[in-house]
Amino acid sequence: MGRSTWAVRLASLLAFGLVLGSVEASLGDVDPRYRTCVRECQTTGIIGENVISHCQSKENDTSVGGSWYNQEQIYIQWKQLNCRTDCRYFCMMQREGERQSLGLSPVKYHGKWPFLRVSVFQEPLSAALSAINLLTHFTGWLSFFLLVSYKLPLRAQTKRTYYEYTSLWHIYAILSMNAWFWSTIFHTRDIDLTEKLDYSSPVALLGYSLILSLLRAFNVKDEATRVMFAAPILAFVTTHILYLNFYELDYGWNMKVCVVMAVVQLLTWAVWAGVSRHPSRLKLWTVVFGGALAMLLELYDFPPYMGYADAHSLWHASTIPLTYLWWSFIKDDAKFRTSMLIKKAK
């Protein structure tokens, strides 16, 4: 009972803080000096000693005009930093240099802290950590696949696994790797396409994870009942993704949606682990509470240290060991359920 109470309190704190954080505005991009700098740079292609060659030819500026899903020069956008992006970057660095000389603290520009670029990597540390998360999910899924397919007993008649949630975890792995793939791309190169894919993919993952947590917690094995559980959530998540991509990319609303789905599934896993007295409940509780605490880094944000490591990148770092432990729990659950079902069959 005590653990469940702490789960509710921690989840409530997380939801409250993230909702507050979602309405915070970016001060840098409303700075008149910054705006003037960007406007003049896009017109002349010159800022200080830097000459922005992409601003000399309008055909290379693929950042303006057209829908994100109908841009013909995606490859050019990825290959070279376009006029608007370069102007924003150099104006941001110039303005931050001025602010630093006046003893002022860094501020965000267009929702992001002023990061130092490395080649084409706009946020090199976050991009690298996202790639490591992708690799961790892949290795976790691969070990799970080998476990259920080759190490655990299979049903004699169908040659299928005893574990009823095998296919659901395979889908989860695909969605997880997809989300971290687009996180890596987005932190490497921020354009309209990568931004929308980076925001849409976690929504899909969170929605599916919520469904999976409910199915496992209530031990739903019948296909028709699974559809009844999943249909309303799938409908909402699909509608939300369409809203973000084709109507308005509302960051605040998207944050609230993600917080609600995350909190519900965290509470579901935490309470279920205690009620069911799962043999690997300590691992699950560690992942739940560790994940919730790690998300607090998104609340108490701070400027990037040395221009590279901010709170968001540290959150990416914290999810790596949690992902390893999470897949360890999933494998333990597969062993536990398989063992129970074999005993019942005998």
N, C-alpha and C positions, 0 to 999 in steps of 0.2 A: 504493500500500500504506500509506503514511504517513497519507494522508487518511482511509482506512478505519479505521485504528487510532484516530485522534483521534475519529472518529464514534462508535466503540464506547465509548471512554472518556467522551465527553460524554454519550452516551445513558445509560450506566450511572450516572453522577453524577446525572443528572436523575431517573432512576427511583428511586435510593436516597433522594435528598433529598425527593422528593414523597411517597414512602411514609412516611418519617418525619414529614413535615409533616401527613399525613392523620390521625395519631393524636393531634395536639395538642388539648387540651381548652380550652373557653372558661371563663375564670376569673370573668368578670363575672356570668354568670347563676347561679352557685352561691354568690355573695355573700349571706349571710343578710340584710343590710340591703336589698339590692336586691330580694330575694324578698319581704320584708315590705312594702316600698313598693308593689310590683306588686299584692300581695294586697289591701292596704288600698285602693289606688286602684280596683281592680275592684269593690270592695264599696261604696265611697262615691262614686266618680267625682270625687274631689278630690285633688289633689297640689299642695301649696304654694298658689300663686295661680292655678293652672290648674284649670278645671272641665271634666271630660271628659263631654260631653253624651251620647256614645254609651253610656256606662255607666249612664245613667239608665233606659234602656229595654232590656230583655233581647232584644227582637225585633231590635234593631239590632246586637247582638253576634253576628255570623255567623261568628266565628272559632272557635266551639266547637261540638262535636256534628256528626254527619253525616260522610259521606265526602267527600273533596275533589272527587270527580267527580259528586256528587249534591247539591251545595249550590244552593238555589233563589235565593239573593240574591247572585249573583256581581256583578251590576251595583252593588249597594249596597256590597259590599266594595271595589270599585274606586273608586266615587264618593266614599266617605268613609272616613276612617281609623277603624277600629272600636275598641272599648273596650280590648281586650288590646294592640293595637298602640300606641295612644296612651299607655297606662299604661307599657308597656315603654320607650317613647321618653323620656317625661318623667322616669321613675325612673332611666333610664340617664344622662340629662344631669345630674340632681341628684346621683347617686352619683359621676359623673366630676368634677363640680365639687368635691365633698368630697375626692376622692382628689387632685385637683390642688392643693388648698389644703394638703394634707399632704405635697406633693412627690412623690407616687407617679405612676408612668407609667400611661397608659391601658391598659385590658384589653378583650378581646373579650366581647361579649354574644351568646349564641346563634349563635356562629360568625362574628360580624361585629364590626368595629370601630365605635366610636361616631361615626357620621356626622351632620353637620348636615343636616336636611331643608330642601328648597326646595319650598314648596307641597306637591304630592302626591309629589314625587320624593324617595324615601328615600336613594338614592345618586345624586345628580344627575350627577356627573362620569362615573361608570361607565355610567349610562344613556345619556348623550350620546355617549360613545365607542362604545358598542355600536351605537347608531344609525348612526354614521359607518362602522363596520365593515360593517353591513348595506348601506349605500349603496355602499361600495367593492366589495363582492361583486357587487352588482347591475350596476354600471357595468362591472366586469371581465367578467361573464358576457355582458352586452349586446355588448361589443366582440368577444368570442369568437364569439357567435352571428352577428354581421354578417360576421365574417371567413370562417367556414366556409360560410355560406349564400349570400353574395353576392360575396365577393372572391376566394376560392379556386375553382379549377375543380371542376366536379361530374362524376360519372360519366355518360357519354353515354346509356347505356341506362336506368339507374334514376333519374337526376337526384339521386342521393344523394351525400354527401360522400365523398371518398377516405379521409379520416381515420376510422379504425375505432373511435375512442373518443369520437366526438362526442356520442352519446346518453348515455354514461356521465358526461361532464362536465356535461351539462344537469341530470342528476339530482343530481350533486354540488352544483351551484349552488343548486338548490331546497333541499336539506338545509342548506347553509351559511346561506342567507338565513333559513330557518326558525329555526336555532339562534340567530342574532344577533337576530332579532325577539323571541324569548322571553327572551333575555338583557336586551334593552332593557326589556321589560315587567317582568321580575323585579326589576331594579335600580330600577325606578320604584315598583313596588308588590309587596311580598313577602307573598303569601298562599299557602296550601297548593297551590292550582291552579298558580299561576305558578312556584312553587318546583319542583314535579314536572316541569312542562314545560321549565323551564330546565335541569334535570339530565338529563332524558330526551333532549332534542334533541341536545346535544353527543355523547351516547353513540351515537345513531344516525348522526351525522355521522362520528365517529371510526371506527365499524365499517365504514361504507361507504367511507371514505377508505382504510382498510386494504385492503379488497378491491380498490379501484381501483389502489392502488400495486402490489399483487401482479400484477394483470392486465397493467399497463403494463410492469412490470419483466420479466415472463416472456413478454411479447408475445403474450398469449392472445387470439386472434381468433375461435376456434370457439365457438359459443353453448353447446354441451353442456359443453365444458371450462370455460367461464366459470361455468356453474351449479355444477360440481363444486368450483371454487375458492370460490364465494360461499356455498354452502349451509351449511357448518359455522359460518362466521362469522356469517351472518344468523341462524341458529338460536340461537347463543349470545347475540348482541346482543338479539334479541327476548326471550329468557328473562330476561336481565338487566334490561331495561326493565320487564317485567312484575313482576319481583321488587321493583324500586324503587317502583313505583306501587301495587301491590296487596298487598305483604307488609311490607316494611320499607325506608324510605329510609336505607340504611346509607351514610353519607358516606365512611367510611374504605374500605369495600369498593369503592364506586363509584370512588373516587380511584385505587385500585390497578388496577382494570380499565381505566380510561382511560389510566393511565400505560403499561401494557403495550401497549395498542393503539397509542398514540402513538409509543412507542420503536421498536416493530417497523416501523412505516411510515417513521419518520425514517431508520432504518438501511437499509431497503429502497431508499428514494429516493437516499440518499447513496452507497451502494455501486453501485447501478445506474448512476448518473450517471457514476461513474468507469470502470466496466467497459465500458459502451456508448460512452463518449467522446462523449456527446451534445453537439451544437454549443452548446447553451445550458446546459451543466452548471454553469457558474459562477453563473448565476442560481439554479439549483436548490440548489446548495450554500449560497448565501447565505440562501435561504429556510429550509433545513434547520437550519443552524447558528444563524441569527438567531432562528428559532422556539424552538430548544432553549435558547438563552441567555435569551430573553424569558421562558420558563417558569420560569427561576430566580427571577424576581420573586415567584413564588408560594411559593418556599421561604423566602427571606429577607424575610419580611413585616415591615411596619412600620406604625405607627398613621397615620391620615390627617392629612396636613399641612393645617393651618387647618380641619380637620374635613371635608375634601373628597377630597384626593388621597392614596390609599394605594397599596401595591404592586400590588394587583389592578387598579386603574384604570390604572396605568401599563402593566401588561401589555396591557390593552385598547388603549392608545395605540400600543404597539409593534407590534401585529398589523396596524395600518392600512397602513403602507408595505410590510410583508411580504405582505399580501394583494394589493396592486397588483403587486408583483414576481412573485408566484405566478401570477396570471392572465397576466402577460406571458410567463412560461415556458410555460404551457399553449398560448397562441397560437403561440409559437415551435415547440412540438412538433407542432402541427397543420400548420404550414407545412413543417416538416422531413419529416414522414411523407407528406404530400401530394406533395411534390417527389420523394421516393424512389419512391413508387408509380407516378407518372406516367412516370418514367424507365424503370421496369421494364416498364410497359405498352408503351412504344415499342420 
